[in-house]
Amino acid sequence: MLQLNGIVGGKAPIKLSPGKSVDVQTIVIDVPNRKRLVLKSLNFLLSNDAFTFKVEALPSTGSFTVRGGSGDLQPNKVLFNNRTGDVVRIFLNISVINRARNTRTLDRNSCWLLKLARV
């Protein structure tokens, strides 16, 4: 089991125009052959209900997106399935998207906790 937490932080809130996104965290994870990277649970708190929280495994197409300013979810979502015959290094990227029709502010104390498994 892997656990990843984060906070926006910084010296000032982040202004997001309508439809724009900001990457708030990216880490590298190695996925062994014949293993899947699964998002088991997600707990997040964003400063505005207009924001969408997105977790994606790059360069694969696996992603999980949830609307609303907060949540405590158990998506059990496969983000990456390694069938290559070798270890694959993926980039786990977390971003926030403004779905409102006007500019919104992402506060510095917006935060998240992900639990992932390589099964």
HURA-V648438 format. One line per field, one symbol per residue. phi: phi as a letter, one per 20 degrees, with the letter a starting at -180 (. if undefined). psi: psi as a letter, one per 40 degrees, with the letter a starting at -180 (. if undefined). burial: b if it has 9 or more other ideal C-beta (glycine too) atoms within 8 Angstrom, else e. A space follows every 50 residues. Layout:
phi = ???
psi = ???
burial = ???
This chain:
phi = .dcccabgmnebfdedfgmeccfdabcdcedfgmddedeebbcbbdfbff eddcdbddefefbccceoebacccflefebcecenbfdeddeddccdeef ecfcdeffefbbbddccdc
psi = hihhiiidaaeiihhhiheiihhehhihhhhiifiihhhdihhihiehee ihhhhihieiehihhhiieiigigdfhhdhhhfdeihhhihhhhihhhei eihihhidehiihihiih.
burial = eeebebebeeeeebebeeeebbebbeeebebebebbbbbbbbbbebbbee bbbbbbbeeeebbbebeebebeeebeeebbebeeeeebebbbbbbbbbeb eebbbbebebbbbbbbbbe
